[in-house]
């Protein structure tokens, strides 16, 4: 099992989003405000494959889960 630590920047690349810092900041600014009772993968701005990857990261407690948790926190109110 790969136990390497992934960063949000790596996560963006993994799910097919631009992963430079200005791109990430813009994405977060544009999409911030996911309600606290909504799982990150149910936010309406993800593609189906992105949402599936985020959900699987949680369900399988994959090595991506820390990066997903960090992104989740950044996207909340």
HTML snippet that shows the backbone in 3Dmol.js (N, CA, C, O; Angstrom):
<script src="https://3Dmol.org/build/3Dmol-min.js"></script>
<div id="view" style="width:600px;height:400px;position:relative"></div>
<script>
const pdb = `
ATOM      1  N   UNK A   1       0.844  -1.187   0.000  1.00  0.00           N
ATOM      2  CA  UNK A   1       0.000   0.000   0.000  1.00  0.00           C
ATOM      3  C   UNK A   1       0.884   1.243   0.000  1.00  0.00           C
ATOM      4  O   UNK A   1       1.879   1.320   0.721  1.00  0.00           O
ATOM      5  N   UNK A   2       0.503   2.197  -0.814  1.00  0.00           N
ATOM      6  CA  UNK A   2       1.231   3.463  -0.868  1.00  0.00           C
ATOM      7  C   UNK A   2       0.778   4.319   0.303  1.00  0.00           C
ATOM      8  O   UNK A   2      -0.398   4.676   0.384  1.00  0.00           O
ATOM      9  N   UNK A   3       1.674   4.652   1.199  1.00  0.00           N
ATOM     10  CA  UNK A   3       1.317   5.453   2.372  1.00  0.00           C
ATOM     11  C   UNK A   3       1.832   6.879   2.263  1.00  0.00           C
ATOM     12  O   UNK A   3       1.934   7.580   3.270  1.00  0.00           O
ATOM     13  N   UNK A   4       2.155   7.313   1.056  1.00  0.00           N
ATOM     14  CA  UNK A   4       2.664   8.674   0.889  1.00  0.00           C
ATOM     15  C   UNK A   4       1.571   9.694   1.187  1.00  0.00           C
ATOM     16  O   UNK A   4       0.383   9.434   0.998  1.00  0.00           O
ATOM     17  N   UNK A   5       1.996  10.836   1.649  1.00  0.00           N
ATOM     18  CA  UNK A   5       1.080  11.910   1.978  1.00  0.00           C
ATOM     19  C   UNK A   5       0.798  12.736   0.733  1.00  0.00           C
ATOM     20  O   UNK A   5       1.721  13.219   0.077  1.00  0.00           O
ATOM     21  N   UNK A   6      -0.473  12.893   0.412  1.00  0.00           N
ATOM     22  CA  UNK A   6      -0.864  13.693  -0.744  1.00  0.00           C
ATOM     23  C   UNK A   6      -1.325  15.073  -0.279  1.00  0.00           C
ATOM     24  O   UNK A   6      -1.927  15.213   0.786  1.00  0.00           O
ATOM     25  N   UNK A   7      -1.037  16.067  -1.077  1.00  0.00           N
ATOM     26  CA  UNK A   7      -1.445  17.436  -0.803  1.00  0.00           C
ATOM     27  C   UNK A   7      -2.671  17.778  -1.635  1.00  0.00           C
ATOM     28  O   UNK A   7      -2.987  17.075  -2.595  1.00  0.00           O
ATOM     29  N   UNK A   8      -3.364  18.858  -1.273  1.00  0.00           N
ATOM     30  CA  UNK A   8      -4.515  19.314  -2.051  1.00  0.00           C
ATOM     31  C   UNK A   8      -4.094  19.550  -3.499  1.00  0.00           C
ATOM     32  O   UNK A   8      -4.848  19.250  -4.425  1.00  0.00           O
ATOM     33  N   UNK A   9      -2.910  20.078  -3.690  1.00  0.00           N
ATOM     34  CA  UNK A   9      -2.395  20.317  -5.043  1.00  0.00           C
ATOM     35  C   UNK A   9      -2.342  19.010  -5.840  1.00  0.00           C
ATOM     36  O   UNK A   9      -2.700  18.982  -7.018  1.00  0.00           O
ATOM     37  N   UNK A  10      -1.899  17.943  -5.199  1.00  0.00           N
ATOM     38  CA  UNK A  10      -1.856  16.629  -5.836  1.00  0.00           C
ATOM     39  C   UNK A  10      -3.267  16.106  -6.116  1.00  0.00           C
ATOM     40  O   UNK A  10      -3.517  15.496  -7.156  1.00  0.00           O
ATOM     41  N   UNK A  11      -4.177  16.350  -5.182  1.00  0.00           N
ATOM     42  CA  UNK A  11      -5.562  15.921  -5.346  1.00  0.00           C
ATOM     43  C   UNK A  11      -6.191  16.585  -6.565  1.00  0.00           C
ATOM     44  O   UNK A  11      -6.881  15.927  -7.343  1.00  0.00           O
ATOM     45  N   UNK A  12      -5.959  17.881  -6.735  1.00  0.00           N
ATOM     46  CA  UNK A  12      -6.495  18.578  -7.902  1.00  0.00           C
ATOM     47  C   UNK A  12      -5.991  17.930  -9.187  1.00  0.00           C
ATOM     48  O   UNK A  12      -6.762  17.730 -10.125  1.00  0.00           O
ATOM     49  N   UNK A  13      -4.726  17.609  -9.234  1.00  0.00           N
ATOM     50  CA  UNK A  13      -4.164  16.943 -10.407  1.00  0.00           C
ATOM     51  C   UNK A  13      -4.817  15.573 -10.605  1.00  0.00           C
ATOM     52  O   UNK A  13      -5.150  15.199 -11.730  1.00  0.00           O
ATOM     53  N   UNK A  14      -4.996  14.841  -9.532  1.00  0.00           N
ATOM     54  CA  UNK A  14      -5.583  13.500  -9.593  1.00  0.00           C
ATOM     55  C   UNK A  14      -7.008  13.523 -10.145  1.00  0.00           C
ATOM     56  O   UNK A  14      -7.400  12.614 -10.876  1.00  0.00           O
ATOM     57  N   UNK A  15      -7.786  14.550  -9.803  1.00  0.00           N
ATOM     58  CA  UNK A  15      -9.176  14.602 -10.268  1.00  0.00           C
ATOM     59  C   UNK A  15      -9.345  15.461 -11.519  1.00  0.00           C
ATOM     60  O   UNK A  15     -10.465  15.776 -11.921  1.00  0.00           O
ATOM     61  N   UNK A  16      -8.234  15.831 -12.122  1.00  0.00           N
ATOM     62  CA  UNK A  16      -8.284  16.486 -13.425  1.00  0.00           C
ATOM     63  C   UNK A  16      -8.538  17.978 -13.409  1.00  0.00           C
ATOM     64  O   UNK A  16      -9.046  18.533 -14.384  1.00  0.00           O
ATOM     65  N   UNK A  17      -8.190  18.636 -12.315  1.00  0.00           N
ATOM     66  CA  UNK A  17      -8.349  20.087 -12.224  1.00  0.00           C
ATOM     67  C   UNK A  17      -6.981  20.755 -12.280  1.00  0.00           C
ATOM     68  O   UNK A  17      -5.980  20.158 -11.883  1.00  0.00           O
ATOM     69  N   UNK A  18      -6.932  22.003 -12.775  1.00  0.00           N
ATOM     70  CA  UNK A  18      -5.658  22.735 -12.742  1.00  0.00           C
ATOM     71  C   UNK A  18      -5.160  22.808 -11.298  1.00  0.00           C
ATOM     72  O   UNK A  18      -5.939  23.060 -10.379  1.00  0.00           O
ATOM     73  N   UNK A  19      -3.861  22.587 -11.106  1.00  0.00           N
ATOM     74  CA  UNK A  19      -3.379  22.468  -9.729  1.00  0.00           C
ATOM     75  C   UNK A  19      -2.313  23.483  -9.332  1.00  0.00           C
ATOM     76  O   UNK A  19      -1.543  23.245  -8.401  1.00  0.00           O
ATOM     77  N   UNK A  20      -2.267  24.594 -10.023  1.00  0.00           N
ATOM     78  CA  UNK A  20      -1.384  25.674  -9.573  1.00  0.00           C
ATOM     79  C   UNK A  20      -2.095  26.439  -8.459  1.00  0.00           C
ATOM     80  O   UNK A  20      -3.325  26.479  -8.425  1.00  0.00           O
ATOM     81  N   UNK A  21      -1.342  27.039  -7.559  1.00  0.00           N
ATOM     82  CA  UNK A  21      -1.938  27.722  -6.408  1.00  0.00           C
ATOM     83  C   UNK A  21      -3.021  28.732  -6.779  1.00  0.00           C
ATOM     84  O   UNK A  21      -4.064  28.741  -6.126  1.00  0.00           O
ATOM     85  N   UNK A  22      -2.831  29.595  -7.801  1.00  0.00           N
ATOM     86  CA  UNK A  22      -3.906  30.531  -8.151  1.00  0.00           C
ATOM     87  C   UNK A  22      -5.178  29.810  -8.622  1.00  0.00           C
ATOM     88  O   UNK A  22      -6.289  30.271  -8.360  1.00  0.00           O
ATOM     89  N   UNK A  23      -5.007  28.676  -9.318  1.00  0.00           N
ATOM     90  CA  UNK A  23      -6.161  27.896  -9.773  1.00  0.00           C
ATOM     91  C   UNK A  23      -6.920  27.312  -8.586  1.00  0.00           C
ATOM     92  O   UNK A  23      -8.150  27.348  -8.548  1.00  0.00           O
ATOM     93  N   UNK A  24      -6.192  26.784  -7.632  1.00  0.00           N
ATOM     94  CA  UNK A  24      -6.808  26.200  -6.445  1.00  0.00           C
ATOM     95  C   UNK A  24      -7.528  27.276  -5.642  1.00  0.00           C
ATOM     96  O   UNK A  24      -8.663  27.073  -5.210  1.00  0.00           O
ATOM     97  N   UNK A  25      -6.879  28.417  -5.439  1.00  0.00           N
ATOM     98  CA  UNK A  25      -7.500  29.526  -4.707  1.00  0.00           C
ATOM     99  C   UNK A  25      -8.779  29.982  -5.390  1.00  0.00           C
ATOM    100  O   UNK A  25      -9.782  30.236  -4.723  1.00  0.00           O
ATOM    101  N   UNK A  26      -8.754  30.086  -6.709  1.00  0.00           N
ATOM    102  CA  UNK A  26      -9.928  30.502  -7.473  1.00  0.00           C
ATOM    103  C   UNK A  26     -11.060  29.482  -7.337  1.00  0.00           C
ATOM    104  O   UNK A  26     -12.217  29.853  -7.142  1.00  0.00           O
ATOM    105  N   UNK A  27     -10.724  28.215  -7.439  1.00  0.00           N
ATOM    106  CA  UNK A  27     -11.720  27.152  -7.301  1.00  0.00           C
ATOM    107  C   UNK A  27     -12.382  27.215  -5.927  1.00  0.00           C
ATOM    108  O   UNK A  27     -13.605  27.135  -5.818  1.00  0.00           O
ATOM    109  N   UNK A  28     -11.582  27.356  -4.893  1.00  0.00           N
ATOM    110  CA  UNK A  28     -12.114  27.414  -3.531  1.00  0.00           C
ATOM    111  C   UNK A  28     -12.988  28.649  -3.355  1.00  0.00           C
ATOM    112  O   UNK A  28     -14.076  28.558  -2.786  1.00  0.00           O
ATOM    113  N   UNK A  29     -12.530  29.793  -3.831  1.00  0.00           N
ATOM    114  CA  UNK A  29     -13.315  31.028  -3.725  1.00  0.00           C
ATOM    115  C   UNK A  29     -14.658  30.881  -4.446  1.00  0.00           C
ATOM    116  O   UNK A  29     -15.693  31.306  -3.932  1.00  0.00           O
ATOM    117  N   UNK A  30     -14.637  30.287  -5.620  1.00  0.00           N
ATOM    118  CA  UNK A  30     -15.849  30.128  -6.433  1.00  0.00           C
ATOM    119  C   UNK A  30     -16.831  29.139  -5.812  1.00  0.00           C
ATOM    120  O   UNK A  30     -18.042  29.322  -5.932  1.00  0.00           O
ATOM    121  N   UNK A  31     -16.337  28.103  -5.158  1.00  0.00           N
ATOM    122  CA  UNK A  31     -17.190  27.002  -4.709  1.00  0.00           C
ATOM    123  C   UNK A  31     -17.351  26.890  -3.199  1.00  0.00           C
ATOM    124  O   UNK A  31     -18.011  25.971  -2.715  1.00  0.00           O
ATOM    125  N   UNK A  32     -16.762  27.805  -2.459  1.00  0.00           N
ATOM    126  CA  UNK A  32     -16.840  27.762  -0.993  1.00  0.00           C
ATOM    127  C   UNK A  32     -18.291  27.908  -0.543  1.00  0.00           C
ATOM    128  O   UNK A  32     -19.074  28.644  -1.143  1.00  0.00           O
ATOM    129  N   UNK A  33     -18.623  27.199   0.511  1.00  0.00           N
ATOM    130  CA  UNK A  33     -19.958  27.322   1.082  1.00  0.00           C
ATOM    131  C   UNK A  33     -20.774  26.043   1.044  1.00  0.00           C
ATOM    132  O   UNK A  33     -22.002  26.094   1.097  1.00  0.00           O
ATOM    133  N   UNK A  34     -20.114  24.899   0.954  1.00  0.00           N
ATOM    134  CA  UNK A  34     -20.846  23.636   1.017  1.00  0.00           C
ATOM    135  C   UNK A  34     -21.506  23.562   2.397  1.00  0.00           C
ATOM    136  O   UNK A  34     -20.829  23.738   3.410  1.00  0.00           O
ATOM    137  N   UNK A  35     -22.810  23.305   2.450  1.00  0.00           N
ATOM    138  CA  UNK A  35     -23.475  23.195   3.755  1.00  0.00           C
ATOM    139  C   UNK A  35     -22.850  22.092   4.614  1.00  0.00           C
ATOM    140  O   UNK A  35     -22.365  21.088   4.092  1.00  0.00           O
ATOM    141  N   UNK A  36     -22.866  22.286   5.911  1.00  0.00           N
ATOM    142  CA  UNK A  36     -22.201  21.351   6.826  1.00  0.00           C
ATOM    143  C   UNK A  36     -22.812  19.954   6.794  1.00  0.00           C
ATOM    144  O   UNK A  36     -22.144  18.983   7.149  1.00  0.00           O
ATOM    145  N   UNK A  37     -24.069  19.839   6.376  1.00  0.00           N
ATOM    146  CA  UNK A  37     -24.714  18.523   6.337  1.00  0.00           C
ATOM    147  C   UNK A  37     -24.599  17.832   4.972  1.00  0.00           C
ATOM    148  O   UNK A  37     -25.218  16.791   4.750  1.00  0.00           O
ATOM    149  N   UNK A  38     -23.810  18.407   4.063  1.00  0.00           N
ATOM    150  CA  UNK A  38     -23.621  17.844   2.728  1.00  0.00           C
ATOM    151  C   UNK A  38     -22.214  17.269   2.608  1.00  0.00           C
ATOM    152  O   UNK A  38     -21.234  17.989   2.804  1.00  0.00           O
ATOM    153  N   UNK A  39     -22.104  15.990   2.290  1.00  0.00           N
ATOM    154  CA  UNK A  39     -20.765  15.430   2.056  1.00  0.00           C
ATOM    155  C   UNK A  39     -20.094  16.125   0.872  1.00  0.00           C
ATOM    156  O   UNK A  39     -20.770  16.529  -0.075  1.00  0.00           O
ATOM    157  N   UNK A  40     -18.801  16.261   0.920  1.00  0.00           N
ATOM    158  CA  UNK A  40     -18.070  16.971  -0.126  1.00  0.00           C
ATOM    159  C   UNK A  40     -18.383  16.414  -1.511  1.00  0.00           C
ATOM    160  O   UNK A  40     -18.487  17.178  -2.470  1.00  0.00           O
ATOM    161  N   UNK A  41     -18.536  15.092  -1.631  1.00  0.00           N
ATOM    162  CA  UNK A  41     -18.765  14.483  -2.942  1.00  0.00           C
ATOM    163  C   UNK A  41     -20.165  14.749  -3.480  1.00  0.00           C
ATOM    164  O   UNK A  41     -20.428  14.467  -4.649  1.00  0.00           O
ATOM    165  N   UNK A  42     -21.076  15.287  -2.660  1.00  0.00           N
ATOM    166  CA  UNK A  42     -22.418  15.624  -3.131  1.00  0.00           C
ATOM    167  C   UNK A  42     -22.539  17.083  -3.567  1.00  0.00           C
ATOM    168  O   UNK A  42     -23.615  17.506  -3.991  1.00  0.00           O
ATOM    169  N   UNK A  43     -21.476  17.849  -3.474  1.00  0.00           N
ATOM    170  CA  UNK A  43     -21.507  19.236  -3.958  1.00  0.00           C
ATOM    171  C   UNK A  43     -21.777  19.214  -5.462  1.00  0.00           C
ATOM    172  O   UNK A  43     -21.320  18.319  -6.173  1.00  0.00           O
ATOM    173  N   UNK A  44     -22.520  20.205  -5.931  1.00  0.00           N
ATOM    174  CA  UNK A  44     -23.001  20.179  -7.317  1.00  0.00           C
ATOM    175  C   UNK A  44     -21.977  20.582  -8.370  1.00  0.00           C
ATOM    176  O   UNK A  44     -22.294  20.568  -9.559  1.00  0.00           O
ATOM    177  N   UNK A  45     -20.786  20.934  -7.980  1.00  0.00           N
ATOM    178  CA  UNK A  45     -19.798  21.388  -8.963  1.00  0.00           C
ATOM    179  C   UNK A  45     -18.841  20.290  -9.423  1.00  0.00           C
ATOM    180  O   UNK A  45     -18.012  20.539 -10.298  1.00  0.00           O
ATOM    181  N   UNK A  46     -18.931  19.092  -8.865  1.00  0.00           N
ATOM    182  CA  UNK A  46     -18.057  17.997  -9.283  1.00  0.00           C
ATOM    183  C   UNK A  46     -18.632  17.271 -10.484  1.00  0.00           C
ATOM    184  O   UNK A  46     -19.849  17.200 -10.653  1.00  0.00           O
ATOM    185  N   UNK A  47     -17.754  16.731 -11.320  1.00  0.00           N
ATOM    186  CA  UNK A  47     -18.209  15.791 -12.337  1.00  0.00           C
ATOM    187  C   UNK A  47     -18.505  14.474 -11.619  1.00  0.00           C
ATOM    188  O   UNK A  47     -18.120  14.288 -10.465  1.00  0.00           O
ATOM    189  N   UNK A  48     -19.175  13.585 -12.294  1.00  0.00           N
ATOM    190  CA  UNK A  48     -19.498  12.288 -11.691  1.00  0.00           C
ATOM    191  C   UNK A  48     -18.225  11.544 -11.267  1.00  0.00           C
ATOM    192  O   UNK A  48     -18.163  10.985 -10.172  1.00  0.00           O
ATOM    193  N   UNK A  49     -17.225  11.540 -12.133  1.00  0.00           N
ATOM    194  CA  UNK A  49     -15.997  10.802 -11.806  1.00  0.00           C
ATOM    195  C   UNK A  49     -15.241  11.449 -10.643  1.00  0.00           C
ATOM    196  O   UNK A  49     -14.647  10.744  -9.827  1.00  0.00           O
ATOM    197  N   UNK A  50     -15.258  12.782 -10.559  1.00  0.00           N
ATOM    198  CA  UNK A  50     -14.614  13.459  -9.435  1.00  0.00           C
ATOM    199  C   UNK A  50     -15.332  13.116  -8.128  1.00  0.00           C
ATOM    200  O   UNK A  50     -14.694  12.798  -7.125  1.00  0.00           O
ATOM    201  N   UNK A  51     -16.658  13.183  -8.153  1.00  0.00           N
ATOM    202  CA  UNK A  51     -17.448  12.862  -6.960  1.00  0.00           C
ATOM    203  C   UNK A  51     -17.213  11.416  -6.528  1.00  0.00           C
ATOM    204  O   UNK A  51     -17.067  11.132  -5.339  1.00  0.00           O
ATOM    205  N   UNK A  52     -17.178  10.511  -7.496  1.00  0.00           N
ATOM    206  CA  UNK A  52     -16.929   9.103  -7.178  1.00  0.00           C
ATOM    207  C   UNK A  52     -15.559   8.920  -6.528  1.00  0.00           C
ATOM    208  O   UNK A  52     -15.426   8.172  -5.559  1.00  0.00           O
ATOM    209  N   UNK A  53     -14.550   9.594  -7.054  1.00  0.00           N
ATOM    210  CA  UNK A  53     -13.206   9.481  -6.483  1.00  0.00           C
ATOM    211  C   UNK A  53     -13.187   9.992  -5.040  1.00  0.00           C
ATOM    212  O   UNK A  53     -12.605   9.350  -4.165  1.00  0.00           O
ATOM    213  N   UNK A  54     -13.816  11.138  -4.789  1.00  0.00           N
ATOM    214  CA  UNK A  54     -13.840  11.703  -3.438  1.00  0.00           C
ATOM    215  C   UNK A  54     -14.556  10.767  -2.468  1.00  0.00           C
ATOM    216  O   UNK A  54     -14.084  10.537  -1.355  1.00  0.00           O
ATOM    217  N   UNK A  55     -15.702  10.228  -2.899  1.00  0.00           N
ATOM    218  CA  UNK A  55     -16.455   9.304  -2.036  1.00  0.00           C
ATOM    219  C   UNK A  55     -15.653   8.034  -1.774  1.00  0.00           C
ATOM    220  O   UNK A  55     -15.584   7.573  -0.634  1.00  0.00           O
ATOM    221  N   UNK A  56     -15.056   7.470  -2.799  1.00  0.00           N
ATOM    222  CA  UNK A  56     -14.251   6.262  -2.626  1.00  0.00           C
ATOM    223  C   UNK A  56     -13.062   6.511  -1.698  1.00  0.00           C
ATOM    224  O   UNK A  56     -12.665   5.623  -0.944  1.00  0.00           O
ATOM    225  N   UNK A  57     -12.501   7.700  -1.751  1.00  0.00           N
ATOM    226  CA  UNK A  57     -11.389   8.028  -0.853  1.00  0.00           C
ATOM    227  C   UNK A  57     -11.817   7.914   0.600  1.00  0.00           C
ATOM    228  O   UNK A  57     -11.067   7.412   1.437  1.00  0.00           O
ATOM    229  N   UNK A  58     -13.042   8.387   0.903  1.00  0.00           N
ATOM    230  CA  UNK A  58     -13.572   8.256   2.262  1.00  0.00           C
ATOM    231  C   UNK A  58     -13.938   6.812   2.579  1.00  0.00           C
ATOM    232  O   UNK A  58     -13.532   6.262   3.603  1.00  0.00           O
ATOM    233  N   UNK A  59     -14.716   6.208   1.679  1.00  0.00           N
ATOM    234  CA  UNK A  59     -15.214   4.856   1.935  1.00  0.00           C
ATOM    235  C   UNK A  59     -14.095   3.849   2.152  1.00  0.00           C
ATOM    236  O   UNK A  59     -14.208   2.949   2.985  1.00  0.00           O
ATOM    237  N   UNK A  60     -13.020   4.006   1.401  1.00  0.00           N
ATOM    238  CA  UNK A  60     -11.910   3.054   1.474  1.00  0.00           C
ATOM    239  C   UNK A  60     -10.787   3.535   2.389  1.00  0.00           C
ATOM    240  O   UNK A  60      -9.767   2.862   2.535  1.00  0.00           O
ATOM    241  N   UNK A  61     -10.979   4.704   3.004  1.00  0.00           N
ATOM    242  CA  UNK A  61      -9.944   5.301   3.852  1.00  0.00           C
ATOM    243  C   UNK A  61      -8.589   5.246   3.145  1.00  0.00           C
ATOM    244  O   UNK A  61      -7.578   4.827   3.710  1.00  0.00           O
ATOM    245  N   UNK A  62      -8.612   5.687   1.890  1.00  0.00           N
ATOM    246  CA  UNK A  62      -7.414   5.615   1.047  1.00  0.00           C
ATOM    247  C   UNK A  62      -6.358   6.622   1.491  1.00  0.00           C
ATOM    248  O   UNK A  62      -6.582   7.435   2.388  1.00  0.00           O
ATOM    249  N   UNK A  63      -5.211   6.544   0.841  1.00  0.00           N
ATOM    250  CA  UNK A  63      -4.140   7.484   1.179  1.00  0.00           C
ATOM    251  C   UNK A  63      -4.472   8.900   0.719  1.00  0.00           C
ATOM    252  O   UNK A  63      -3.734   9.835   1.030  1.00  0.00           O
ATOM    253  N   UNK A  64      -5.563   9.071  -0.013  1.00  0.00           N
ATOM    254  CA  UNK A  64      -6.006  10.404  -0.438  1.00  0.00           C
ATOM    255  C   UNK A  64      -6.901  11.084   0.598  1.00  0.00           C
ATOM    256  O   UNK A  64      -7.166  12.281   0.483  1.00  0.00           O
ATOM    257  N   UNK A  65      -7.367  10.355   1.595  1.00  0.00           N
ATOM    258  CA  UNK A  65      -8.394  10.875   2.492  1.00  0.00           C
ATOM    259  C   UNK A  65      -7.948  12.142   3.235  1.00  0.00           C
ATOM    260  O   UNK A  65      -8.777  13.019   3.480  1.00  0.00           O
ATOM    261  N   UNK A  66      -6.692  12.261   3.590  1.00  0.00           N
ATOM    262  CA  UNK A  66      -6.245  13.480   4.285  1.00  0.00           C
ATOM    263  C   UNK A  66      -6.329  14.702   3.376  1.00  0.00           C
ATOM    264  O   UNK A  66      -6.720  15.778   3.828  1.00  0.00           O
ATOM    265  N   UNK A  67      -5.970  14.554   2.112  1.00  0.00           N
ATOM    266  CA  UNK A  67      -6.079  15.668   1.167  1.00  0.00           C
ATOM    267  C   UNK A  67      -7.546  16.014   0.927  1.00  0.00           C
ATOM    268  O   UNK A  67      -7.900  17.188   0.822  1.00  0.00           O
ATOM    269  N   UNK A  68      -8.398  14.993   0.842  1.00  0.00           N
ATOM    270  CA  UNK A  68      -9.835  15.231   0.660  1.00  0.00           C
ATOM    271  C   UNK A  68     -10.396  15.949   1.885  1.00  0.00           C
ATOM    272  O   UNK A  68     -11.185  16.884   1.743  1.00  0.00           O
ATOM    273  N   UNK A  69     -10.004  15.527   3.074  1.00  0.00           N
ATOM    274  CA  UNK A  69     -10.444  16.199   4.308  1.00  0.00           C
ATOM    275  C   UNK A  69     -10.009  17.664   4.329  1.00  0.00           C
ATOM    276  O   UNK A  69     -10.780  18.541   4.721  1.00  0.00           O
ATOM    277  N   UNK A  70      -8.784  17.920   3.910  1.00  0.00           N
ATOM    278  CA  UNK A  70      -8.280  19.293   3.889  1.00  0.00           C
ATOM    279  C   UNK A  70      -9.084  20.133   2.901  1.00  0.00           C
ATOM    280  O   UNK A  70      -9.497  21.247   3.226  1.00  0.00           O
ATOM    281  N   UNK A  71      -9.308  19.609   1.703  1.00  0.00           N
ATOM    282  CA  UNK A  71     -10.115  20.331   0.718  1.00  0.00           C
ATOM    283  C   UNK A  71     -11.529  20.541   1.237  1.00  0.00           C
ATOM    284  O   UNK A  71     -12.104  21.615   1.057  1.00  0.00           O
ATOM    285  N   UNK A  72     -12.088  19.534   1.874  1.00  0.00           N
ATOM    286  CA  UNK A  72     -13.426  19.640   2.452  1.00  0.00           C
ATOM    287  C   UNK A  72     -13.492  20.822   3.420  1.00  0.00           C
ATOM    288  O   UNK A  72     -14.423  21.625   3.358  1.00  0.00           O
ATOM    289  N   UNK A  73     -12.519  20.929   4.301  1.00  0.00           N
ATOM    290  CA  UNK A  73     -12.491  22.034   5.268  1.00  0.00           C
ATOM    291  C   UNK A  73     -12.389  23.386   4.568  1.00  0.00           C
ATOM    292  O   UNK A  73     -13.012  24.356   4.999  1.00  0.00           O
ATOM    293  N   UNK A  74     -11.615  23.453   3.501  1.00  0.00           N
ATOM    294  CA  UNK A  74     -11.453  24.714   2.768  1.00  0.00           C
ATOM    295  C   UNK A  74     -12.731  25.146   2.056  1.00  0.00           C
ATOM    296  O   UNK A  74     -12.939  26.335   1.814  1.00  0.00           O
ATOM    297  N   UNK A  75     -13.585  24.184   1.722  1.00  0.00           N
ATOM    298  CA  UNK A  75     -14.801  24.480   0.963  1.00  0.00           C
ATOM    299  C   UNK A  75     -16.024  24.724   1.840  1.00  0.00           C
ATOM    300  O   UNK A  75     -17.111  24.971   1.316  1.00  0.00           O
ATOM    301  N   UNK A  76     -15.876  24.663   3.134  1.00  0.00           N
ATOM    302  CA  UNK A  76     -17.007  24.892   4.050  1.00  0.00           C
ATOM    303  C   UNK A  76     -17.150  26.381   4.354  1.00  0.00           C
ATOM    304  O   UNK A  76     -16.233  27.169   4.124  1.00  0.00           O
ATOM    305  N   UNK A  77     -18.326  26.749   4.880  1.00  0.00           N
ATOM    306  CA  UNK A  77     -18.585  28.146   5.274  1.00  0.00           C
ATOM    307  C   UNK A  77     -17.635  28.596   6.350  1.00  0.00           C
ATOM    308  O   UNK A  77     -17.709  29.740   6.800  1.00  0.00           O
TER     309      UNK A  77
END
`;
const viewer = $3Dmol.createViewer("view");
viewer.addModel(pdb, "pdb");
viewer.setStyle({}, {cartoon: {color: "spectrum"}});
viewer.zoomTo();
viewer.render();
</script>
